[in-house]
Amino acid sequence: MKVQSIESHAQVEMTLEGVRGVKMRMLIGPDDGAHNFHMRHFEVAPAGNTPHHSHDYEHEVLVLKGTGVVVSDQGERSFEAGDVIFISANERHQIMNRSGEPLEFVCLIPAPRDS
C-alpha cells in the first residue's frame, strides 16, 4: 500500500512538441508496481496547454483546481474544478488554461503493455 501527498512526488516539466507551461507528477506508476493503471497529476500554467494529440487508449480526468477548455474535433468544452472529463481512445484532444490561475488535474491511463 502507498499513501503519499501529491507534493511528495517529483514534478517534471513536459517538453513534448506543442506543450506550453505544463508540469507532471507520476503519482502511481511502474515504480509502484502498478500493472493496470497509471495516475498522473498535471499542473498547467496560465496560458499553458497540452499538445493537440490522440493515442490508442482512453483516459479519465478529474479537475482539482482552476478552469480550462478541452478542445476536440467536436469543438471546445469549458470545465472547472470538480468536473470530470472522459476522452475516448483515438480522440484528438488538447487541454488549455485560458485563465490567470494555475490549472490542476489528475489523469488516469492504462499502464502501457509490452508488445
Beta strands, then each sheet from edge to edge (+ up, - down):
strand 1: 12-13
strand 2: 20-28
strand 3: 37-49
strand 4: 59-65
strand 5: 67-72
strand 6: 75-80
strand 7: 84-87
strand 8: 93-96
strand 9: 103-110
sheet 1: 1+ 2- 3+ 9- 4+ 7-
sheet 2: 6+ 5- 8+
end
